[in-house]
């Protein structure tokens, strides 16, 4: 099983759970948000944000390259 397949499997197991996300974007911009993984596809997964009707999509390589860090409720105190 490749690293991308392992990440996809992990994202499948996180579906429906409230999670914390930290995205390291371009030019040292950091975005932090809470959301739920709603769908997983071959190359990307979809996150529905807690704050409203917004969605975001990320690739599994974002997780592999550590541009997107994900924490579960058990590993961080979500208020």
N, C-alpha and C positions, 0 to 999 in steps of 0.2 A: 504494500500500500504506500503510495507516494505521500509527501507532506501535504499537498493540496487536498488529496482525498481524505486524509485525517482531519484537516481543518473543516472540510465540508461535512464530514460525519459529526464533528463537534458542534457545528452550527445547527445541524438537524436536531441534535439533542437539546439545544438551547431554545428551540422554537416555543413560543408562548410564555417564556419566562421574562420577567422584568430584569434588564441588565443595565450596567453602566458602560458607556463607551467613551474612549478618548482617542480622537483622531488628530494625527500630526500631519497637517497639510503643508502646502508650499509656503516658502518664506517664513518659516518658523511659526506659523499660525497653528494654534492648538484649539480644538473644539471639544467640549465635554458635554455629554447629554445622556439622558436615560431613555430607554426604549425597549421594544420587543421585536425579536426576529419573527416576521410573519411568513416569509416565503424563502425557499432556497432553490436556486437553479444551477445549471451546469457551471457557470462562471461567476455568478454574483448571488448575493443574498439581500433581502429587503428588510429594512428596519422601520417600524412605525414608532414615531416619537411619542413620548409620554405627554408632552405639552399640548398636543392638538392633533390636527389631521395631516400633519406633515409626514413624509416618508423620505428615507435616504437609501441609497443602494451602494454597496461596496463589493469589491472582488475578494476572493479568497487570498489572492496574493497580497492584498493590503494587510491582512492578518499575518501572513507568512513573513512579510518584510517589516513587521511591527509598526506600520503606519497607523493601524487601528488596534487599540488595546481594549480587551473586553474583560469585565469583572462581573462575577455573579453576586447575588445577594449575600451569599454566605462568606464571600471574601471581602466585602465592603459594606459599610453601614449605609443603606439607602433610606433616605428620609422621605 
